[in-house]
Amino acid sequence: MAFLLAAIAQKLQQIVELNKTRIDYLEKFQQMIAEYNADFLNVQMFLNDLINFAQELGAEDKRAIAKNITEEELAIFDLLTKPEVQLTKQEEQEVKQVAKELLKTLKQEKLVLDWKKIQQTKASVEVAIKDVLDRLPQSYSAELYEQKCQEVYQHIYENYSGQGSIYDTGA
């Protein structure tokens, strides 16, 4: 069982690092362990829960492929759609396209070397995000649009270029 716990913990670390909207998986895992440690679950129940959870993680790990987007695009897509934004299938496709276009624009034009060190380049990234996210479907209110712009900028700032970056800027 220790091997299974370690494997799940490692997989969780990887998928949460790539996409912070997956933090609920980590919280669920920690809750399962806490319940087991508090003797709410017997060993067999805990093992069954771990196996089911590992299968959930496997499905989540393949979600980008199923949606026909990259892990990077999925992280942006998830930021734009979570917590659950009610979208039609057509609108979901539009949001996927916005995520793809945003990353392409940022990588080709905005995420230059040391982009975070110069106020003008940071502002340029922020404006590019707002411009591309302006193409989100009508179901995004002005307030939700502003919130998503901030969340996406924060994601880009934290994860592209510099110490601890998990994505390549293309620069």
N, CA, C and O atoms as a DFTB+ gen file, in Angstrom:
684 C
 N C O
     1  1       0.829      -1.184       0.000
     2  2       0.000       0.000       0.000
     3  2       0.880       1.257       0.000
     4  3       0.491       2.272      -0.578
     5  1       2.032       1.209       0.623
     6  2       2.925       2.366       0.660
     7  2       3.358       2.759      -0.751
     8  3       3.492       3.943      -1.063
     9  1       3.576       1.750      -1.603
    10  2       3.966       2.031      -2.986
    11  2       2.854       2.766      -3.713
    12  3       3.106       3.730      -4.436
    13  1       1.610       2.307      -3.518
    14  2       0.451       2.940      -4.161
    15  2       0.302       4.386      -3.677
    16  3       0.062       5.291      -4.476
    17  1       0.444       4.594      -2.377
    18  2       0.368       5.954      -1.824
    19  2       1.443       6.860      -2.429
    20  3       1.168       8.003      -2.796
    21  1       2.657       6.342      -2.528
    22  2       3.754       7.134      -3.084
    23  2       3.518       7.441      -4.558
    24  3       3.774       8.557      -5.011
    25  1       3.033       6.460      -5.302
    26  2       2.773       6.657      -6.733
    27  2       1.675       7.701      -6.941
    28  3       1.786       8.562      -7.814
    29  1       0.619       7.618      -6.135
    30  2      -0.477       8.585      -6.243
    31  2       0.019       9.981      -5.864
    32  3      -0.295      10.958      -6.545
    33  1       0.781      10.076      -4.792
    34  2       1.307      11.374      -4.353
    35  2       2.190      12.000      -5.432
    36  3       2.116      13.205      -5.670
    37  1       3.011      11.201      -6.077
    38  2       3.885      11.701      -7.132
    39  2       3.062      12.179      -8.330
    40  3       3.329      13.249      -8.877
    41  1       2.073      11.401      -8.735
    42  2       1.218      11.777      -9.867
    43  2       0.454      13.050      -9.541
    44  3       0.320      13.934     -10.387
    45  1      -0.048      13.141      -8.316
    46  2      -0.763      14.347      -7.890
    47  2       0.129      15.576      -7.983
    48  3      -0.297      16.622      -8.474
    49  1       1.343      15.454      -7.521
    50  2       2.282      16.568      -7.570
    51  2       2.470      17.034      -9.011
    52  3       2.478      18.234      -9.284
    53  1       2.618      16.091      -9.924
    54  2       2.826      16.427     -11.333
    55  2       1.610      17.143     -11.931
    56  3       1.751      18.190     -12.562
    57  1       0.425      16.577     -11.730
    58  2      -0.740      17.164     -12.393
    59  2      -1.164      18.489     -11.769
    60  3      -1.683      19.359     -12.469
    61  1      -0.953      18.657     -10.474
    62  2      -1.295      19.931      -9.830
    63  2      -0.287      21.002     -10.233
    64  3      -0.651      22.166     -10.403
    65  1       0.971      20.616     -10.387
    66  2       1.979      21.579     -10.820
    67  2       1.671      22.103     -12.213
    68  3       1.865      23.289     -12.483
    69  1       1.198      21.247     -13.092
    70  2       0.859      21.652     -14.449
    71  2      -0.435      22.458     -14.525
    72  3      -0.609      23.291     -15.414
    73  1      -1.345      22.198     -13.574
    74  2      -2.668      22.810     -13.657
    75  2      -3.211      22.965     -12.242
    76  3      -3.705      22.004     -11.653
    77  1      -3.120      24.157     -11.707
    78  2      -3.501      24.403     -10.314
    79  2      -4.995      24.217     -10.049
    80  3      -5.401      24.103      -8.892
    81  1      -5.816      24.185     -11.093
    82  2      -7.244      23.947     -10.870
    83  2      -7.500      22.513     -10.424
    84  3      -8.616      22.181     -10.025
    85  1      -6.498      21.673     -10.484
    86  2      -6.630      20.282     -10.047
    87  2      -6.374      20.111      -8.546
    88  3      -6.286      18.983      -8.061
    89  1      -6.257      21.187      -7.829
    90  2      -5.943      21.140      -6.399
    91  2      -6.977      20.331      -5.625
    92  3      -6.659      19.765      -4.579
    93  1      -8.210      20.269      -6.125
    94  2      -9.244      19.496      -5.441
    95  2      -8.887      18.013      -5.364
    96  3      -9.304      17.325      -4.432
    97  1      -8.126      17.519      -6.324
    98  2      -7.673      16.125      -6.254
    99  2      -6.723      15.937      -5.069
   100  3      -6.813      14.949      -4.340
   101  1      -5.833      16.876      -4.892
   102  2      -4.897      16.808      -3.771
   103  2      -5.647      16.868      -2.442
   104  3      -5.343      16.123      -1.510
   105  1      -6.622      17.756      -2.368
   106  2      -7.406      17.881      -1.141
   107  2      -8.191      16.594      -0.856
   108  3      -8.287      16.165       0.294
   109  1      -8.743      15.988      -1.892
   110  2      -9.475      14.726      -1.729
   111  2      -8.535      13.625      -1.222
   112  3      -8.898      12.851      -0.337
   113  1      -7.346      13.565      -1.781
   114  2      -6.354      12.576      -1.372
   115  2      -5.975      12.767       0.098
   116  3      -5.913      11.805       0.864
   117  1      -5.728      14.000       0.473
   118  2      -5.372      14.292       1.864
   119  2      -6.518      13.941       2.809
   120  3      -6.288      13.457       3.917
   121  1      -7.742      14.184       2.371
   122  2      -8.916      13.845       3.176
   123  2      -9.022      12.327       3.358
   124  3      -9.330      11.851       4.451
   125  1      -8.767      11.573       2.291
   126  2      -8.808      10.108       2.374
   127  2      -7.789       9.606       3.398
   128  3      -8.097       8.740       4.217
   129  1      -6.600      10.146       3.346
   130  2      -5.544       9.732       4.279
   131  2      -5.931      10.099       5.711
   132  3      -5.733       9.314       6.638
   133  1      -6.478      11.288       5.877
   134  2      -6.900      11.726       7.217
   135  2      -7.989      10.812       7.770
   136  3      -7.970      10.462       8.950
   137  1      -8.931      10.429       6.923
   138  2     -10.006       9.527       7.374
   139  2      -9.446       8.162       7.747
   140  3      -9.865       7.562       8.737
   141  1      -8.502       7.674       6.956
   142  2      -7.892       6.388       7.268
   143  2      -7.129       6.472       8.587
   144  3      -7.254       5.594       9.439
   145  1      -6.343       7.528       8.749
   146  2      -5.559       7.700       9.972
   147  2      -6.438       7.883      11.204
   148  3      -6.024       7.556      12.317
   149  1      -7.644       8.402      11.012
   150  2      -8.575       8.597      12.133
   151  2      -9.424       7.342      12.370
   152  3     -10.373       7.362      13.153
   153  1      -9.070       6.259      11.686
   154  2      -9.776       4.974      11.823
   155  2     -11.218       5.015      11.359
   156  3     -12.048       4.253      11.854
   157  1     -11.537       5.909      10.399
   158  2     -12.877       5.924       9.811
   159  2     -13.001       4.848       8.737
   160  3     -14.105       4.409       8.417
   161  1     -11.872       4.426       8.186
   162  2     -11.869       3.425       7.117
   163  2     -10.981       2.254       7.530
   164  3      -9.931       2.438       8.145
   165  1     -11.426       1.041       7.176
   166  2     -10.536      -0.094       7.399
   167  2      -9.581      -0.199       6.215
   168  3      -9.739       0.504       5.217
   169  1      -8.612      -1.060       6.328
   170  2      -7.565      -1.169       5.312
   171  2      -8.151      -1.502       3.943
   172  3      -7.741      -0.915       2.941
   173  1      -9.097      -2.430       3.884
   174  2      -9.662      -2.839       2.595
   175  2     -10.453      -1.691       1.944
   176  3     -10.349      -1.469       0.738
   177  1     -11.231      -0.973       2.740
   178  2     -11.988       0.160       2.201
   179  2     -11.031       1.241       1.686
   180  3     -11.243       1.822       0.622
   181  1      -9.986       1.494       2.457
   182  2      -9.013       2.499       2.067
   183  2      -8.308       2.103       0.778
   184  3      -8.114       2.932      -0.111
   185  1      -7.927       0.842       0.681
   186  2      -7.268       0.355      -0.524
   187  2      -8.192       0.484      -1.733
   188  3      -7.755       0.912      -2.802
   189  1      -9.459       0.120      -1.575
   190  2     -10.431       0.266      -2.665
   191  2     -10.582       1.731      -3.069
   192  3     -10.631       2.051      -4.257
   193  1     -10.653       2.619      -2.074
   194  2     -10.754       4.056      -2.360
   195  2      -9.515       4.551      -3.104
   196  3      -9.620       5.348      -4.037
   197  1      -8.346       4.077      -2.686
   198  2      -7.106       4.483      -3.357
   199  2      -7.072       4.019      -4.814
   200  3      -6.651       4.764      -5.699
   201  1      -7.511       2.808      -5.052
   202  2      -7.526       2.280      -6.418
   203  2      -8.490       3.094      -7.283
   204  3      -8.158       3.455      -8.412
   205  1      -9.673       3.380      -6.759
   206  2     -10.642       4.199      -7.501
   207  2     -10.087       5.595      -7.762
   208  3     -10.243       6.145      -8.852
   209  1      -9.446       6.152      -6.760
   210  2      -8.863       7.480      -6.892
   211  2      -7.751       7.485      -7.950
   212  3      -7.648       8.418      -8.746
   213  1      -6.929       6.446      -7.950
   214  2      -5.858       6.336      -8.944
   215  2      -6.443       6.271     -10.352
   216  3      -5.871       6.831     -11.287
   217  1      -7.583       5.587     -10.509
   218  2      -8.246       5.525     -11.812
   219  2      -8.772       6.907     -12.218
   220  3      -8.685       7.289     -13.385
   221  1      -9.315       7.653     -11.254
   222  2      -9.771       9.032     -11.515
   223  2      -8.605       9.883     -11.999
   224  3      -8.732      10.641     -12.961
   225  1      -7.468       9.750     -11.324
   226  2      -6.284      10.515     -11.711
   227  2      -5.831      10.152     -13.120
   228  3      -5.425      11.020     -13.893
   229  1      -5.903       8.893     -13.439
   230  2      -5.527       8.444     -14.784
   231  2      -6.415       9.085     -15.839
   232  3      -5.936       9.513     -16.890
   233  1      -7.709       9.147     -15.555
   234  2      -8.644       9.783     -16.490
   235  2      -8.353      11.276     -16.604
   236  3      -8.385      11.834     -17.701
   237  1      -8.072      11.916     -15.487
   238  2      -7.756      13.349     -15.500
   239  2      -6.474      13.603     -16.285
   240  3      -6.364      14.592     -17.010
   241  1      -5.518      12.714     -16.135
   242  2      -4.237      12.852     -16.826
   243  2      -4.416      12.781     -18.342
   244  3      -3.609      13.335     -19.089
   245  1      -5.469      12.100     -18.797
   246  2      -5.714      11.933     -20.231
   247  2      -6.727      12.941     -20.772
   248  3      -7.048      12.912     -21.960
   249  1      -7.235      13.830     -19.918
   250  2      -8.291      14.760     -20.325
   251  2      -7.837      15.717     -21.421
   252  3      -8.626      16.050     -22.305
   253  1      -6.601      16.161     -21.384
   254  2      -6.102      17.064     -22.432
   255  2      -6.169      16.378     -23.796
   256  3      -6.577      16.979     -24.790
   257  1      -5.766      15.122     -23.824
   258  2      -5.805      14.361     -25.075
   259  2      -7.249      14.224     -25.551
   260  3      -7.540      14.398     -26.734
   261  1      -8.150      13.910     -24.618
   262  2      -9.556      13.746     -24.973
   263  2     -10.159      15.047     -25.519
   264  3     -11.024      15.017     -26.395
   265  1      -9.701      16.173     -25.002
   266  2     -10.208      17.471     -25.450
   267  2      -9.440      17.997     -26.664
   268  3      -9.767      19.055     -27.202
   269  1      -8.415      17.252     -27.090
   270  2      -7.608      17.616     -28.242
   271  2      -6.888      18.950     -28.040
   272  3      -6.839      19.795     -28.934
   273  1      -6.323      19.112     -26.823
   274  2      -5.511      20.294     -26.522
   275  2      -4.300      19.841     -25.699
   276  3      -4.265      18.729     -25.173
   277  1      -3.325      20.722     -25.605
   278  2      -2.126      20.393     -24.835
   279  2      -2.391      20.604     -23.343
   280  3      -3.409      21.186     -22.966
   281  1      -1.482      20.135     -22.506
   282  2      -1.597      20.366     -21.053
   283  2      -1.591      21.857     -20.745
   284  3      -2.330      22.318     -19.875
   285  1      -0.764      22.605     -21.451
   286  2      -0.712      24.058     -21.244
   287  2      -2.058      24.702     -21.569
   288  3      -2.565      25.532     -20.813
   289  1      -2.620      24.309     -22.696
   290  2      -3.921      24.856     -23.111
   291  2      -5.018      24.421     -22.146
   292  3      -5.939      25.185     -21.858
   293  1      -4.914      23.199     -21.653
   294  2      -5.905      22.706     -20.696
   295  2      -5.878      23.530     -19.411
   296  3      -6.928      23.812     -18.833
   297  1      -4.693      23.915     -18.964
   298  2      -4.593      24.730     -17.755
   299  2      -5.326      26.060     -17.951
   300  3      -6.055      26.504     -17.063
   301  1      -5.136      26.693     -19.105
   302  2      -5.839      27.951     -19.412
   303  2      -7.339      27.684     -19.536
   304  3      -8.154      28.424     -18.984
   305  1      -7.698      26.631     -20.259
   306  2      -9.109      26.267     -20.435
   307  2      -9.785      26.069     -19.072
   308  3     -10.891      26.561     -18.843
   309  1      -9.116      25.353     -18.183
   310  2      -9.685      25.107     -16.858
   311  2      -9.831      26.401     -16.066
   312  3     -10.828      26.595     -15.371
   313  1      -8.851      27.279     -16.165
   314  2      -8.967      28.571     -15.481
   315  2     -10.193      29.336     -15.996
   316  3     -10.877      30.021     -15.235
   317  1     -10.450      29.208     -17.279
   318  2     -11.565      29.938     -17.890
   319  2     -12.925      29.295     -17.624
   320  3     -13.956      29.956     -17.747
   321  1     -12.935      28.020     -17.263
   322  2     -14.221      27.325     -17.115
   323  2     -14.528      26.848     -15.696
   324  3     -15.609      26.314     -15.448
   325  1     -13.598      27.031     -14.769
   326  2     -13.835      26.580     -13.389
   327  2     -13.813      27.770     -12.454
   328  3     -13.037      28.694     -12.698
   329  1     -14.605      27.810     -11.406
   330  2     -15.667      26.852     -11.160
   331  2     -16.670      26.876     -12.313
   332  3     -16.733      27.829     -13.089
   333  1     -17.422      25.839     -12.395
   334  2     -18.260      25.562     -13.551
   335  2     -18.960      26.788     -14.127
   336  3     -19.815      27.397     -13.484
   337  1     -18.578      27.130     -15.345
   338  2     -19.262      28.142     -16.137
   339  2     -20.161      27.351     -17.079
   340  3     -19.704      26.435     -17.763
   341  1     -21.439      27.708     -17.110
   342  2     -22.389      26.986     -17.962
   343  2     -22.144      27.346     -19.425
   344  3     -22.392      28.476     -19.845
   345  1     -21.657      26.377     -20.193
   346  2     -21.338      26.598     -21.597
   347  2     -22.020      25.558     -22.471
   348  3     -22.172      24.402     -22.078
   349  1     -22.423      25.976     -23.642
   350  2     -22.902      25.025     -24.636
   351  2     -21.680      24.344     -25.245
   352  3     -20.551      24.771     -25.002
   353  1     -21.888      23.306     -26.020
   354  2     -20.756      22.630     -26.686
   355  2     -20.028      23.610     -27.609
   356  3     -18.799      23.608     -27.681
   357  1     -20.796      24.444     -28.313
   358  2     -20.195      25.439     -29.206
   359  2     -19.351      26.435     -28.412
   360  3     -18.235      26.766     -28.814
   361  1     -19.878      26.906     -27.297
   362  2     -19.130      27.847     -26.465
   363  2     -17.883      27.199     -25.886
   364  3     -16.844      27.848     -25.769
   365  1     -17.975      25.931     -25.526
   366  2     -16.802      25.214     -25.012
   367  2     -15.704      25.176     -26.076
   368  3     -14.525      25.351     -25.770
   369  1     -16.104      24.947     -27.319
   370  2     -15.142      24.956     -28.429
   371  2     -14.507      26.338     -28.584
   372  3     -13.310      26.456     -28.844
   373  1     -15.328      27.383     -28.422
   374  2     -14.816      28.753     -28.520
   375  2     -13.794      29.022     -27.411
   376  3     -12.769      29.658     -27.655
   377  1     -14.069      28.544     -26.205
   378  2     -13.143      28.744     -25.087
   379  2     -11.835      27.986     -25.342
   380  3     -10.756      28.501     -25.047
   381  1     -11.922      26.778     -25.883
   382  2     -10.707      26.032     -26.229
   383  2      -9.885      26.814     -27.257
   384  3      -8.660      26.888     -27.159
   385  1     -10.567      27.387     -28.229
   386  2      -9.874      28.162     -29.263
   387  2      -9.212      29.398     -28.656
   388  3      -8.093      29.751     -29.029
   389  1      -9.898      30.052     -27.728
   390  2      -9.335      31.214     -27.047
   391  2      -8.072      30.809     -26.282
   392  3      -7.064      31.515     -26.330
   393  1      -8.125      29.681     -25.582
   394  2      -6.952      29.201     -24.830
   395  2      -5.777      28.950     -25.770
   396  3      -4.648      29.339     -25.470
   397  1      -6.037      28.304     -26.903
   398  2      -4.974      28.032     -27.871
   399  2      -4.397      29.326     -28.426
   400  3      -3.181      29.502     -28.503
   401  1      -5.299      30.233     -28.811
   402  2      -4.870      31.502     -29.396
   403  2      -4.065      32.334     -28.398
   404  3      -3.072      32.966     -28.761
   405  1      -4.497      32.328     -27.154
   406  2      -3.795      33.100     -26.127
   407  2      -2.355      32.622     -25.975
   408  3      -1.424      33.427     -25.997
   409  1      -2.175      31.333     -25.823
   410  2      -0.815      30.811     -25.659
   411  2       0.042      31.076     -26.890
   412  3       1.221      31.408     -26.771
   413  1      -0.542      30.931     -28.053
   414  2       0.205      31.184     -29.286
   415  2       0.649      32.652     -29.341
   416  3       1.809      32.947     -29.632
   417  1      -0.278      33.556     -29.061
   418  2       0.031      34.991     -29.081
   419  2       1.112      35.336     -28.056
   420  3       2.081      36.027     -28.370
   421  1       0.935      34.849     -26.838
   422  2       1.901      35.171     -25.790
   423  2       3.284      34.632     -26.117
   424  3       4.281      35.337     -25.965
   425  1       3.347      33.401     -26.560
   426  2       4.651      32.790     -26.828
   427  2       5.345      33.413     -28.036
   428  3       6.567      33.564     -28.046
   429  1       4.568      33.774     -29.048
   430  2       5.184      34.333     -30.254
   431  2       5.559      35.801     -30.098
   432  3       6.523      36.267     -30.706
   433  1       4.790      36.540     -29.274
   434  2       4.965      37.988     -29.285
   435  2       5.300      38.621     -27.932
   436  3       5.937      39.674     -27.899
   437  1       4.893      38.018     -26.829
   438  2       4.935      38.747     -25.565
   439  2       5.889      38.192     -24.517
   440  3       6.485      38.964     -23.766
   441  1       6.045      36.903     -24.448
   442  2       6.857      36.311     -23.381
   443  2       8.329      36.295     -23.788
   444  3       8.924      35.246     -24.034
   445  1       8.885      37.492     -23.849
   446  2      10.292      37.651     -24.215
   447  2      11.160      37.349     -22.990
   448  3      10.657      37.217     -21.875
   449  1      12.446      37.246     -23.214
   450  2      13.391      36.982     -22.137
   451  2      13.242      38.045     -21.042
   452  3      13.210      39.241     -21.332
   453  1      13.153      37.608     -19.809
   454  2      13.020      38.506     -18.652
   455  2      11.798      39.423     -18.732
   456  3      11.848      40.564     -18.271
   457  1      10.717      38.937     -19.306
   458  2       9.519      39.765     -19.492
   459  2       8.957      40.297     -18.180
   460  3       8.313      41.346     -18.158
   461  1       9.198      39.581     -17.093
   462  2       8.641      39.999     -15.803
   463  2       9.427      41.145     -15.159
   464  3       8.954      41.744     -14.193
   465  1      10.590      41.451     -15.667
   466  2      11.447      42.464     -15.046
   467  2      11.168      43.881     -15.547
   468  3      11.626      44.852     -14.945
   469  1      10.427      44.003     -16.635
   470  2      10.170      45.318     -17.230
   471  2       8.671      45.596     -17.192
   472  3       7.871      44.811     -17.702
   473  1       8.303      46.712     -16.586
   474  2       6.886      47.045     -16.425
   475  2       6.150      47.073     -17.770
   476  3       5.005      46.631     -17.861
   477  1       6.803      47.588     -18.800
   478  2       6.171      47.695     -20.115
   479  2       5.838      46.318     -20.686
   480  3       4.775      46.143     -21.281
   481  1       6.728      45.340     -20.516
   482  2       6.447      44.004     -21.058
   483  2       5.389      43.291     -20.220
   484  3       4.577      42.539     -20.759
   485  1       5.391      43.517     -18.909
   486  2       4.328      42.940     -18.067
   487  2       2.974      43.501     -18.491
   488  3       1.996      42.763     -18.606
   489  1       2.927      44.795     -18.719
   490  2       1.680      45.435     -19.146
   491  2       1.257      44.917     -20.515
   492  3       0.068      44.734     -20.774
   493  1       2.224      44.683     -21.382
   494  2       1.942      44.167     -22.717
   495  2       1.322      42.767     -22.645
   496  3       0.406      42.446     -23.401
   497  1       1.828      41.950     -21.736
   498  2       1.267      40.611     -21.533
   499  2      -0.167      40.729     -21.023
   500  3      -1.061      40.027     -21.495
   501  1      -0.376      41.612     -20.068
   502  2      -1.716      41.801     -19.498
   503  2      -2.704      42.285     -20.551
   504  3      -3.838      41.808     -20.596
   505  1      -2.299      43.209     -21.385
   506  2      -3.164      43.715     -22.455
   507  2      -3.471      42.606     -23.466
   508  3      -4.608      42.473     -23.920
   509  1      -2.467      41.821     -23.813
   510  2      -2.681      40.713     -24.757
   511  2      -3.694      39.719     -24.196
   512  3      -4.559      39.233     -24.924
   513  1      -3.588      39.421     -22.916
   514  2      -4.539      38.506     -22.276
   515  2      -5.949      39.082     -22.375
   516  3      -6.884      38.373     -22.748
   517  1      -6.105      40.352     -22.047
   518  2      -7.429      40.983     -22.115
   519  2      -7.964      40.998     -23.539
   520  3      -9.150      40.755     -23.761
   521  1      -7.099      41.282     -24.501
   522  2      -7.530      41.313     -25.898
   523  2      -8.031      39.944     -26.364
   524  3      -9.084      39.839     -26.994
   525  1      -7.275      38.913     -26.051
   526  2      -7.674      37.569     -26.502
   527  2      -8.898      37.081     -25.724
   528  3      -9.814      36.504     -26.309
   529  1      -8.916      37.308     -24.416
   530  2     -10.064      36.852     -23.623
   531  2     -11.340      37.633     -23.951
   532  3     -12.440      37.204     -23.605
   533  1     -11.191      38.758     -24.606
   534  2     -12.352      39.521     -25.052
   535  2     -13.169      38.720     -26.073
   536  3     -14.309      39.073     -26.375
   537  1     -12.587      37.655     -26.595
   538  2     -13.273      36.792     -27.571
   539  2     -14.028      35.637     -26.898
   540  3     -14.559      34.758     -27.576
   541  1     -14.069      35.649     -25.572
   542  2     -14.840      34.617     -24.855
   543  2     -16.318      34.754     -25.207
   544  3     -16.769      35.839     -25.575
   545  1     -17.073      33.666     -25.096
   546  2     -18.505      33.714     -25.424
   547  2     -19.277      34.711     -24.550
   548  3     -18.805      35.135     -23.495
   549  1     -20.461      35.066     -25.014
   550  2     -21.320      36.032     -24.331
   551  2     -21.724      35.573     -22.933
   552  3     -22.119      36.402     -22.113
   553  1     -21.636      34.295     -22.642
   554  2     -22.037      33.798     -21.320
   555  2     -21.103      34.291     -20.205
   556  3     -21.394      34.097     -19.024
   557  1     -19.996      34.919     -20.571
   558  2     -19.089      35.504     -19.583
   559  2     -19.512      36.950     -19.335
   560  3     -19.435      37.793     -20.229
   561  1     -19.956      37.224     -18.119
   562  2     -20.332      38.590     -17.759
   563  2     -19.076      39.451     -17.706
   564  3     -17.961      38.930     -17.716
   565  1     -19.256      40.765     -17.651
   566  2     -18.111      41.681     -17.559
   567  2     -17.303      41.384     -16.299
   568  3     -16.072      41.414     -16.322
   569  1     -17.994      41.098     -15.209
   570  2     -17.322      40.788     -13.948
   571  2     -16.526      39.486     -14.053
   572  3     -15.382      39.411     -13.604
   573  1     -17.140      38.466     -14.647
   574  2     -16.467      37.178     -14.812
   575  2     -15.268      37.316     -15.757
   576  3     -14.218      36.717     -15.525
   577  1     -15.431      38.096     -16.805
   578  2     -14.334      38.357     -17.749
   579  2     -13.137      38.964     -17.009
   580  3     -12.004      38.517     -17.188
   581  1     -13.389      39.978     -16.180
   582  2     -12.311      40.627     -15.424
   583  2     -11.632      39.629     -14.485
   584  3     -10.406      39.601     -14.373
   585  1     -12.440      38.817     -13.819
   586  2     -11.902      37.807     -12.902
   587  2     -11.014      36.821     -13.658
   588  3      -9.926      36.480     -13.195
   589  1     -11.475      36.368     -14.812
   590  2     -10.705      35.401     -15.599
   591  2      -9.421      36.022     -16.140
   592  3      -8.390      35.353     -16.211
   593  1      -9.477      37.299     -16.523
   594  2      -8.249      37.991     -16.973
   595  2      -7.209      37.998     -15.865
   596  3      -6.032      37.737     -16.112
   597  1      -7.634      38.292     -14.658
   598  2      -6.706      38.320     -13.523
   599  2      -6.142      36.930     -13.227
   600  3      -4.942      36.778     -12.996
   601  1      -7.014      35.918     -13.234
   602  2      -6.564      34.553     -12.944
   603  2      -5.569      34.057     -13.993
   604  3      -4.562      33.432     -13.659
   605  1      -5.857      34.338     -15.252
   606  2      -4.967      33.889     -16.326
   607  2      -3.635      34.636     -16.251
   608  3      -2.581      34.023     -16.415
   609  1      -3.665      35.946     -16.006
   610  2      -2.416      36.700     -15.881
   611  2      -1.573      36.133     -14.737
   612  3      -0.364      35.953     -14.880
   613  1      -2.218      35.854     -13.607
   614  2      -1.494      35.304     -12.460
   615  2      -0.867      33.955     -12.815
   616  3       0.273      33.674     -12.443
   617  1      -1.621      33.124     -13.538
   618  2      -1.106      31.820     -13.977
   619  2       0.113      32.005     -14.886
   620  3       1.129      31.333     -14.710
   621  1       0.007      32.907     -15.846
   622  2       1.115      33.149     -16.770
   623  2       2.319      33.688     -15.995
   624  3       3.448      33.249     -16.212
   625  1       2.076      34.620     -15.112
   626  2       3.159      35.229     -14.334
   627  2       3.899      34.187     -13.490
   628  3       5.126      34.204     -13.398
   629  1       3.142      33.295     -12.885
   630  2       3.745      32.294     -11.993
   631  2       4.436      31.155     -12.735
   632  3       5.370      30.552     -12.206
   633  1       3.992      30.854     -13.947
   634  2       4.427      29.619     -14.591
   635  2       5.257      29.772     -15.856
   636  3       5.697      28.771     -16.422
   637  1       5.481      30.991     -16.310
   638  2       6.240      31.175     -17.539
   639  2       7.438      32.074     -17.300
   640  3       7.300      33.221     -16.875
   641  1       8.628      31.530     -17.583
   642  2       9.881      32.262     -17.542
   643  2      10.311      32.637     -16.133
   644  3       9.571      33.261     -15.372
   645  1      11.489      32.247     -15.828
   646  2      12.046      32.590     -14.528
   647  2      12.192      31.377     -13.635
   648  3      11.909      30.249     -14.038
   649  1      12.635      31.625     -12.420
   650  2      12.862      30.581     -11.434
   651  2      11.570      29.807     -11.172
   652  3      10.536      30.417     -10.901
   653  1      11.612      28.502     -11.248
   654  2      10.462      27.680     -10.927
   655  2       9.438      27.571     -12.043
   656  3       8.342      27.058     -11.818
   657  1       9.765      28.041     -13.241
   658  2       8.819      27.964     -14.358
   659  2       8.590      26.518     -14.744
   660  3       9.519      25.712     -14.781
   661  1       7.323      26.201     -15.034
   662  2       7.038      24.829     -15.440
   663  2       6.759      24.713     -16.928
   664  3       6.741      23.613     -17.479
   665  1       6.540      25.853     -17.577
   666  2       6.282      25.847     -19.016
   667  2       7.377      26.628     -19.732
   668  3       7.973      27.548     -19.171
   669  1       7.624      26.254     -20.956
   670  2       8.595      26.941     -21.792
   671  2       7.914      28.148     -22.444
   672  3       6.799      28.031     -22.953
   673  1       8.568      29.285     -22.430
   674  2       7.976      30.482     -23.021
   675  2       8.182      30.533     -24.527
   676  3       7.528      31.314     -25.218
   677  1       9.058      29.732     -25.023
   678  2       9.369      29.808     -26.439
   679  2      10.387      30.904     -26.723
   680  3      10.837      31.051     -27.859
   681  1      10.755      31.678     -25.697
   682  2      11.717      32.790     -25.881
   683  2      13.130      32.270     -25.905
   684  3      14.072      33.049     -26.050
